[in-house]
């Protein structure tokens, strides 16, 4: 059975306007086609920081229009397409192929996403994690002692696989980031500091929001944590 795995690097994360800067079509027989592409839009600095590709690197590379037909001809001969966490990849590739006269529709293929498969097969509840890491069923799940013992066992197995987690500070950073507030309203980002994690100011830097009534509203919610309230007190 033939499979074609596709991965792209892009100028950013906007489904409608960002473009491909690198694409690989990797066949299950080991043959592949990889090319970089000179986009018609700037590369977002955050995207460049991830993939390390600059516009200078691409100045002598083909435009997508020059490679679109070759890409399409490879894709159309494969029924089974593998895309890892591929919503963005699929959407941008589909748009750029369409803009060059080459239709690419999911219904014409079996689109296989290993990330989604893993998420379905290995759920995030403690019983599933315990089974994944230990190979055993969790007896007494949802009893406090059984769950506490299981959580520790899962972490011990994670340390066996990733020895750097043996440093508790590293383990905390991996789980929560270098700075965090227990709760759902705020998260820490490297570029903006603390931002709103949800609500009408989602992704906006907390320090830039002067709407005191909004902070007061969050403060008064039944499920706002003590840590979140302490953070709000420090901000207003």
C-alpha positions, 0 to 999 in steps of 0.5 A: 500500500502506498502512502505519501507524507506531506509537510510544509513550512510556511510564512506564518499561521494564517490559513488565508494569506500565508504561503509555503516556504518549504515542502516535502512530499515523502513516499513510503518507498523512500523516494521524495521531492523537497523544494524551498519556495520563494513566497510573495508575502513576508515571513512572520518573525515567529515563523522564521524563529521556528523553521530558520528560513529567511527571505534571503535564503529563498531569493533564488528559489522558485515561486510556487507557481513554478512547482505547483504542477509537479507537486500536484502530479505527485499528490494525485497519484496517491490515495493515502496522504499523511499529514501530521497535525495537518489542518494548517498544512492542508489548508495552505497547500490546498489554497496555493494549488487551487490558485494555480489551477490544480484542485486538491480536495480531502474527499479524493484521498484518505487523509491520515493524521498520526497526531489525531490518531494518537490523541484518540488512542491515547487519551489524556485521562489518568487511566489511559496514561497509566496504561500507556506508561506501565502497560497495566490497568489502573485499579481503583481509578478515581479513588484519591489514593489510587490516583495519587499513586498512579500519577507518581508512577506515571511521572517515574516512568516519564523520568526513565524515558526522559532523564532531564525530568529528574530535576523537578524544576525542569519537570515544572518548566516542561509542564507549565512553562517558566512562569505560570499561574494556576487557573485558566485565565492567564498564560505566560508567553516569551514575547508578551509576558502574561496574556489572556488565555480566553475571553474578549482579550484573548492573546492580548498582553495583560499589561496592555489591558486597562479595562478594570471592570473586566478584571473585576468581573473575572475576580468575581467568578466562582471558578477564578482561582486564588492564584488568579485573584492574587495576580489580578490584585497585583495588576490593578 
